[in-house]
Amino acid sequence: MSLVAHSLDVIKSLQSPTGAYPASPTFSAYRGYSWLRDGAFIAEGVSRHGDVAGADAFHAWSARVVGDRAGQVDTLVSRAARGEVIPVAEMLPTRFTLDGADGNDDWWDFQLDGYGTWLWALREHAVRHGSAVPEKGVRTAARYLTAFWHLPCYDWWEEHVEQRHVATLGAIHAGLGAALALGALSAPESAAAAEAVEGIAALVEREGLVSGRLTKWLGSEAVDADLLACVEPFGLYPAGHPVGAATVTAVERQLARDGGVHRYLADTFYGGGRWVLLAGFLGWNHARAGRPDEALRYLEWMAAQATPDGDLPEQVSDLLLAPERLQEWLDRWGPVATPLLWSHGMYLILAGELGVRA
């Protein structure tokens, strides 16, 4: 069986009856939870390969999860309008149980990027397959992002809540743009979302660039592989733009090793290995920039990391940035998450970009 076919089977077999995609079925810290960010890219992968029902179910679940919190968003927006500083713990969560509830255990929850990424993926799927647009969920997510896009929050990696992360801003920029294009917003909501989109672009241009490329967070000089998403697919600075090209070049030069991609140079999580899904993002950028041979090299590396059963892990531990930190994570959470559905989703996306089918 091809890895495309196996990836589709793994994702379909593990999708909850509710529509949620579990991040990883057995990994101790992820089991029983679905992230909007992970799920959006997983849904994009299966949507590209014809699993319309699976992607529809995920987007319907996401819309219910977000829409059910419309009252909470209204309250948060009202409190912020009165000048109240809202504690991080009272903002919407970044992950949910498979039935759509908030989790009971502590997590680094205030992450805005997932809401933007979901809106982006929803529009991609709706345009591709003509699927229905869940207006309440779209309006709730857009209202939340419009009100709070400017706040510091945790990044993709559940870190640095005190910073404003460029990858997060890129996801929100793309998500609000998608919400506007979907036509689900009222006139005042559309005006507010458009103002936020312009504000994000101006802020990143002013504080999120160094040496002509994007930075990990505003005011930093560091490189993070999540910045790849700001180029393709989010298009904050697309592949043909000098800033987009310089960002991809910087990520590849600093973080890519023999086909795999590290998150960032100071990474110590499981020793700082190379992430399968990030190879997918780098390959995606090469494909969109007209470099299919380079993109194929990353796709082949991704496939080479599969277990004998065909499952893709979150990261691999052969070339570590901080090998002395590996054991502490093995002791804390057990072996690296395998399968990670986001890894399979990214394999499907890059395979689709390159015309590789089951």
Buried (B, 14 or more C-beta within 10 A) or exposed (E): EEBBEBBBBBBEEBBBEBBBBBBBBEBEBBEBBBBBBBBBBBBBBBBBBEBBEBBBBBBBBBBBBBBBBBEBBBEBBEEBEEEEEBEEEEBBBBBBBBEBEEBEEEBBBBBBBBBBBBBBBBBBBBEEEEBEBBBBBBBBBBBBBBBBBEBBBBBBBBBBBEBBBBBBBBBBBBBBBBBBEBEBBEEEBBEBBBEBBEBBBEBBEEBBBBEEBBBBBBEBEEBBBBBBBBBBBBBBBBBEEEBBBBBBEBBBEBBBEEBBBBBBEEBBBBBBBBBBBBBBBBBBBBBBBEBBEBBBBBBEBBBEBBEEEBBBBBBBBEBBBBEEBBEEBEEEBEEBBBBBBBBBBBBBBBBBBBEBEB
